[in-house]
């Protein structure tokens, strides 16, 4: 029983099998798996690269490390909201351009129509 007590008293994994968590891949290991951390606990995630932000399902938990598989995008969609804020600024610029273009286009089309009428 003392042995069980020591194991539970030691470093406890902050995740358990089946947990789905958002992580950022901080590095890539020797075998090519992405390395993420959850509260200091290392989780190996295959088919990822450094900088990826993914949702991971924990598939195996050992004493010091865990393993997971990608089940979707993590916090990346929240980070992508910032570029969408820039989109309205970009949209306002094209709105100004068509106004100028339509004015020029209106003058040109009017001239073309007058020339066609004269012929």
C-alpha positions, 0 to 999 in steps of 0.5 A: 500500500505504501507503494501506491501512496508514493505513486499518487503522491508523486508527480500527477499527470494533469490529463487522463486518457480521453481528455481533449485539450487545446495545446501549442506544439512547442518543439519536435522530438527526435522521431518527428512527433510534436511536443506539447506541454500541459502544466509542465507535463509533456505530451507527444503528438504525431503529425504536427509541427512546431507552432501548430495550435491543435485540439488533442485527444489524450490516448495514453498517459504514463508517469512522466509523459503522455501521448495524444492525437489531433482531433481538430484545430485548437486556439488557432481559430481565436487567433484568426479573428484578428485578421478578420478585424483587418478585413473591414478596413480592407473592404472600406478601401475597395468601396472607395475605389468603385465609387471613383471607378463608377464615376469615371465609368459613368462619364466614359459610358456617357461619351460612348453613347453620345458618339454612337448616337452621332454615328 
